[in-house]
């Protein structure tokens, strides 16, 4: 992984984590936490979309959308764990 790929991964993760935090009010974890949630969410979203056979295309917007969906799923699961 080169430096440009790492920077893009962090920016997509930050955007997706921030967007997921805005959609699920009260579930934001600050900039660093949102980046981590977004990056983990991108892996979850990519895996989920592959399992469902859905392709989002190969742009930055598609990557952010997939990562945001994964991050929302992750935030939902974290919310379930926190309740118990």
Secondary structure by P-SEA (a helix, b strand, c coil): ccaaaaaaaaaaaaaaaaaaaaaaccccccaaaaaaaaaaaaaaaaaaaaaacccccccaaaaaaaaaaaaaaaaaaaaaaaac
